[in-house]
Amino acid sequence: MKISAMSVVGFTTMALVTVTIMVSMNFPFNWVFYMTVFGQALVVYMVYKVLTDDYDTTKTFDDFYEDNPIGRQDEF
């Protein structure tokens, strides 16, 4: 089963938000510590997964931003 890069990003985000919630609820230090170490390992894996993801797009640097393309000026 192939895991998409965006699902890894979502899981990593939720794990690190969980650390924040655990700290605000005064969980024991060892739980917060191990969850933080796990979150840091997830960040490293997330960066690797996003950079090595086989993602193709038709966009180029000429397209700039989708909501504000450089090439055309729409007048209202």
Backbone hydrogen bonds, N-H to C=O, Kabsch-Sander energy under -0.5 kcal/mol:
donor,donor_aa,acceptor,acceptor_aa,energy
4,S,2,K,-0.5
8,V,4,S,-1.5
9,V,5,A,-2.2
10,G,6,M,-2.3
11,F,7,S,-2.4
12,T,8,V,-2.5
13,T,9,V,-2.3
14,M,10,G,-2.3
15,A,11,F,-2.2
16,L,12,T,-2.2
17,V,13,T,-2.2
18,T,14,M,-2.0
19,V,15,A,-1.5
20,T,16,L,-1.6
21,I,17,V,-2.3
22,M,18,T,-2.7
23,V,19,V,-2.3
24,S,20,T,-2.1
25,M,21,I,-1.5
26,N,23,V,-1.5
27,F,22,M,-2.3
31,W,28,P,-0.5
32,V,28,P,-1.9
33,F,29,F,-3.0
34,Y,30,N,-2.4
35,M,31,W,-2.2
36,T,32,V,-2.2
37,V,33,F,-2.4
38,F,34,Y,-2.4
39,G,35,M,-2.3
40,Q,36,T,-2.3
41,A,37,V,-2.1
42,L,38,F,-2.1
43,V,39,G,-2.0
44,V,40,Q,-1.9
45,Y,41,A,-2.3
46,M,42,L,-3.0
47,V,43,V,-2.4
48,Y,44,V,-2.1
49,K,45,Y,-2.9
50,V,46,M,-2.8
51,L,47,V,-2.3
52,T,48,Y,-1.8
53,D,49,K,-0.5
53,D,50,V,-0.6
55,Y,53,D,-1.5
63,D,60,T,-1.2
64,F,61,F,-0.8
65,Y,68,N,-0.8
68,N,65,Y,-0.6
74,D,72,R,-0.6
75,E,73,Q,-0.6
